[in-house]
Amino acid sequence: MRVLVTGANGYIGRHVVKALLDRGASVAAVDFTTDDIPNGADKFNLDIFDRNVQVCATTDYPDAVIHMAWKDGFVHNSPAHMSNLSAHYEFCTRIVECGIKTLAIMGSMHEIGYWEGAIDENTPCTPLSQYGVAKNALRQSLLLSLKDKINLQWLRAYYIYGDDKRASSVFAKLTAAEERGDKVLPFTSGKNKFDFITVERLAEQIAACVLQDKIIGIINCCTGKPLSLVKQVEGYIKEHGFKIKLDYGAFPDRPYDSPCVWGDNTKIKKIMGDSY
């Protein structure tokens, strides 16, 4: 099976390429730069939003597409989210016309907004950031226009960590502060509970999703287990032998973060099977 991955040079994309290769897939890896994409994939420097670029023909007609490309994914109120929204929609609808069988798009828990408890495919969405608004709008539009034309998967991710020198999460900030020799890292209360998943495990789930066609629609790529931020971060500090301490309460908790939220993992457990 040949899989096209957009945003393949990104934080998550590199790991998805590796997970696909490990599962025996043929991978066409597309991005503006390809320096960090694992060997074994066919690498393409392409602007997928350019209508003059024949993406399918150039990448040797993939069977499936994982659309992960997204500018400023860690900057939740960047104007790029809404300004690029129509380009994402046009790319997804255009790529389907090439005859691919499966289209998987990277989603986010930030589509939901404020919610307490488990998130499933029926959870209402009232996003509270420009990033969440744009992702939510793209999902709604594609489900309306493509749901009867293709195996459409919306892969909703949660709190990702791992490979932290390349990320922008609190774990990346913690690692950078430790390497600078900082004694203290300003922090929130740390009481919120989230569904934490390593980028490697997330990539394995994404690869498994797109390589099957029995389970489609909204799929939560997650662990299904909420854990407090303070417990996760303190465990991270201990695991890595860091000396830095956390200054709890230095920053306020974000108003759109729930006290406790996690993904319903029913679908992903079925896809992953015994390996989950």
C-alpha positions as CSV (number, residue, x, y, z in Angstrom):
1,M,0.0,0.0,0.0
2,R,1.3,3.4,-0.9
3,V,0.6,6.2,1.5
4,L,1.2,9.9,0.9
5,V,2.0,11.9,4.1
6,T,1.8,15.7,4.0
7,G,3.8,17.6,6.6
8,A,6.1,14.7,6.7
9,N,9.0,16.7,8.0
10,G,7.1,18.0,10.9
11,Y,7.2,17.0,14.6
12,I,4.6,14.2,14.3
13,G,5.0,13.6,10.5
14,R,8.6,12.2,10.8
15,H,7.4,9.6,13.3
16,V,4.3,8.7,11.2
17,V,6.6,8.1,8.2
18,K,8.7,5.7,10.3
19,A,5.7,3.9,11.7
20,L,4.3,3.3,8.1
21,L,7.7,2.1,6.9
22,D,7.9,-0.3,9.9
23,R,4.6,-1.7,8.8
24,G,5.7,-2.3,5.3
25,A,4.0,0.5,3.5
26,S,5.4,2.4,0.6
27,V,5.6,6.1,1.7
28,A,5.6,9.3,-0.3
29,A,6.7,12.0,2.1
30,V,5.9,15.5,1.2
31,D,6.9,18.8,2.8
32,F,8.6,22.1,2.0
33,T,11.8,20.6,3.4
34,T,12.7,16.9,3.7
35,D,15.9,17.0,5.8
36,D,14.6,15.1,8.8
37,I,12.3,12.5,7.0
38,P,13.5,8.9,7.7
39,N,15.3,7.1,5.0
40,G,13.2,4.6,3.1
41,A,10.5,7.0,2.1
42,D,10.3,8.7,-1.3
43,K,10.8,12.4,-0.5
44,F,9.2,15.3,-2.3
45,N,9.6,19.0,-1.8
46,L,6.2,20.2,-2.9
47,D,3.7,23.0,-2.3
48,I,0.5,21.0,-2.0
49,F,-1.6,24.1,-2.1
50,D,-0.4,25.1,-5.5
51,R,-3.1,24.1,-8.0
52,N,-0.6,23.7,-10.8
53,V,1.2,20.9,-8.9
54,Q,0.0,17.5,-9.8
55,V,0.4,15.9,-6.4
56,C,-0.9,12.5,-7.1
57,A,1.0,12.0,-10.4
58,T,4.2,13.4,-8.9
59,T,4.0,11.0,-5.9
60,D,3.2,8.0,-8.0
61,Y,-0.6,7.8,-7.3
62,P,-0.9,6.8,-3.6
63,D,-3.7,4.6,-2.3
64,A,-4.1,6.6,0.9
65,V,-3.3,10.1,2.1
66,I,-2.5,11.3,5.6
67,H,-2.9,15.1,5.6
68,M,-0.8,16.4,8.5
69,A,0.5,19.7,7.1
70,W,-0.6,22.6,9.2
71,K,1.2,26.0,9.8
72,D,1.6,27.2,13.4
73,G,0.0,24.2,15.1
74,F,1.5,25.1,18.4
75,V,0.4,28.8,18.2
76,H,-3.2,28.5,19.0
77,N,-4.3,32.0,18.0
78,S,-2.1,32.5,14.9
79,P,-4.0,34.2,12.0
80,A,-2.6,31.5,9.7
81,H,-5.2,29.0,10.9
82,M,-8.2,30.8,9.4
83,S,-6.3,32.3,6.4
84,N,-5.1,28.8,5.3
85,L,-8.4,27.0,5.9
86,S,-9.8,27.2,2.4
87,A,-6.5,25.9,1.0
88,H,-6.7,22.8,3.2
89,Y,-10.2,22.2,2.1
90,E,-9.3,22.6,-1.6
91,F,-6.3,20.3,-1.2
92,C,-8.4,17.5,0.5
93,T,-11.2,17.7,-2.1
94,R,-8.8,17.9,-5.0
95,I,-6.7,14.9,-3.8
96,V,-9.8,12.7,-3.6
97,E,-10.4,13.2,-7.3
98,C,-7.2,11.3,-8.0
99,G,-8.9,8.1,-7.0
100,I,-7.3,7.5,-3.6
101,K,-9.2,5.0,-1.3
102,T,-8.6,6.6,2.1
103,L,-8.1,10.2,3.3
104,A,-7.0,10.7,6.9
105,I,-6.7,14.2,8.4
106,M,-5.0,15.2,11.6
107,G,-7.5,16.6,14.1
108,S,-7.1,18.0,17.6
109,M,-8.8,18.0,21.0
110,H,-8.9,21.8,20.6
111,E,-11.8,21.4,18.3
112,I,-13.9,20.6,21.3
113,G,-13.2,23.6,23.5
114,Y,-14.2,23.3,27.1
115,W,-15.3,19.8,28.1
116,E,-15.2,17.7,31.2
117,G,-14.9,13.9,30.8
118,A,-14.4,11.6,27.9
119,I,-14.5,12.9,24.3
120,D,-16.1,10.6,21.6
121,E,-17.2,11.2,18.0
122,N,-20.5,12.7,19.3
123,T,-19.1,15.2,21.7
124,P,-20.2,18.8,20.7
125,C,-17.6,21.2,19.6
126,T,-17.3,24.8,20.7
127,P,-13.7,25.6,20.1
128,L,-12.1,28.5,22.0
129,S,-9.0,29.1,19.9
130,Q,-8.4,30.0,16.3
131,Y,-6.6,26.7,15.8
132,G,-9.6,24.8,17.2
133,V,-12.1,26.8,15.1
134,A,-10.2,26.1,11.9
135,K,-9.8,22.4,12.6
136,N,-13.4,22.1,13.5
137,A,-14.5,23.9,10.4
138,L,-12.4,21.7,8.2
139,R,-13.8,18.6,9.7
140,Q,-17.4,19.7,9.4
141,S,-16.9,20.7,5.7
142,L,-15.1,17.5,4.7
143,L,-17.6,15.2,6.5
144,L,-20.4,17.0,4.6
145,S,-18.7,16.9,1.2
146,L,-16.7,13.6,1.2
147,K,-18.2,11.1,3.6
148,D,-20.0,9.1,0.9
149,K,-17.1,9.3,-1.6
150,I,-14.2,7.9,0.3
151,N,-13.0,6.2,3.4
152,L,-12.7,9.4,5.5
153,Q,-10.8,9.4,8.8
154,W,-10.5,12.3,11.2
155,L,-7.7,11.4,13.6
156,R,-8.1,13.5,16.8
157,A,-5.0,13.8,18.8
158,Y,-4.6,14.8,22.5
159,Y,-1.6,15.9,24.7
160,I,1.5,14.8,22.8
161,Y,5.0,14.6,24.2
162,G,8.3,12.9,23.4
163,D,11.1,13.9,20.9
164,D,10.8,17.0,23.0
165,K,13.7,19.0,21.6
166,R,11.7,19.3,18.4
167,A,8.4,20.1,20.1
168,S,6.8,23.2,21.7
169,S,5.1,21.5,24.6
170,V,5.7,22.1,28.3
171,F,8.1,19.1,28.1
172,A,10.1,20.8,25.4
173,K,10.3,24.0,27.5
174,L,11.2,21.9,30.6
175,T,14.0,20.2,28.7
176,A,15.4,23.5,27.3
177,A,15.3,25.1,30.8
178,E,17.2,22.2,32.3
179,E,19.9,22.4,29.6
180,R,20.3,26.1,30.2
181,G,20.8,25.4,33.9
182,D,17.7,27.1,35.1
183,K,16.8,26.3,38.7
184,V,13.1,26.9,38.4
185,L,10.5,26.8,35.6
186,P,7.4,29.0,36.0
187,F,4.3,26.7,35.8
188,T,0.6,26.6,36.1
189,S,-1.2,24.9,39.0
190,G,-0.7,21.5,37.2
191,K,-4.0,20.2,38.5
192,N,-5.6,19.7,35.1
193,K,-5.8,16.1,33.9
194,F,-5.2,15.3,30.2
195,D,-4.8,12.3,27.9
196,F,-1.0,12.1,27.4
197,I,0.5,10.1,24.6
198,T,4.1,9.8,23.3
199,V,4.6,11.0,19.7
200,E,5.9,7.5,18.9
201,R,2.8,5.8,20.1
202,L,0.6,8.4,18.4
203,A,2.4,7.7,15.1
204,E,1.9,4.0,15.5
205,Q,-1.9,4.6,16.0
206,I,-2.0,6.9,12.9
207,A,-0.3,4.4,10.7
208,A,-2.5,1.6,11.9
209,C,-5.6,3.7,11.2
210,V,-4.8,4.5,7.6
211,L,-3.7,1.0,6.7
212,Q,-7.2,-0.3,7.4
213,D,-10.6,0.7,6.1
214,K,-13.1,-1.0,8.4
215,I,-13.2,1.8,11.0
216,I,-13.6,5.3,9.7
217,G,-15.0,8.7,10.7
218,I,-13.7,10.4,13.9
219,I,-11.1,8.3,15.6
220,N,-9.5,9.3,18.9
221,C,-5.8,8.7,18.8
222,C,-5.2,8.5,22.5
223,T,-4.6,6.3,25.6
224,G,-8.1,6.8,27.1
225,K,-6.5,7.5,30.5
226,P,-6.5,11.0,32.1
227,L,-3.4,11.9,34.2
228,S,-2.7,15.1,36.0
229,L,-0.2,17.5,34.4
230,V,1.8,17.8,37.7
231,K,2.1,14.0,37.9
232,Q,3.1,13.6,34.3
233,V,5.7,16.5,34.5
234,E,7.1,15.4,37.8
235,G,7.4,11.9,36.5
236,Y,9.2,13.3,33.4
237,I,11.6,15.2,35.6
238,K,12.4,12.1,37.6
239,E,12.7,9.8,34.6
240,H,15.3,12.2,33.0
241,G,17.2,13.0,36.2
242,F,16.5,16.7,35.9
243,K,17.4,19.0,38.8
244,I,15.0,21.8,37.9
245,K,12.0,22.6,40.1
246,L,8.5,23.8,39.1
247,D,7.1,27.1,40.3
248,Y,3.5,26.2,40.7
249,G,0.9,28.9,40.1
250,A,3.3,31.3,38.4
251,F,1.1,31.2,35.3
252,P,-2.7,31.0,35.3
253,D,-4.4,27.9,33.9
254,R,-5.7,28.4,30.4
255,P,-9.4,29.2,30.5
256,Y,-10.2,26.7,27.8
257,D,-8.5,23.8,29.5
258,S,-10.8,21.4,31.3
259,P,-10.1,20.1,34.8
260,C,-10.2,16.6,33.4
261,V,-10.6,15.5,29.8
262,W,-9.5,12.4,27.8
263,G,-10.3,10.6,24.6
264,D,-12.7,7.6,24.3
265,N,-10.3,4.9,23.0
266,T,-13.0,2.4,21.8
267,K,-12.2,2.7,18.1
268,I,-8.4,2.9,18.4
269,K,-8.4,-0.2,20.6
270,K,-10.2,-2.2,17.9
271,I,-7.8,-1.0,15.3
272,M,-4.6,-1.7,17.3
273,G,-5.9,-5.0,18.5
274,D,-3.5,-7.0,20.8
275,S,-0.7,-4.5,20.3
276,Y,-2.6,-1.7,22.0
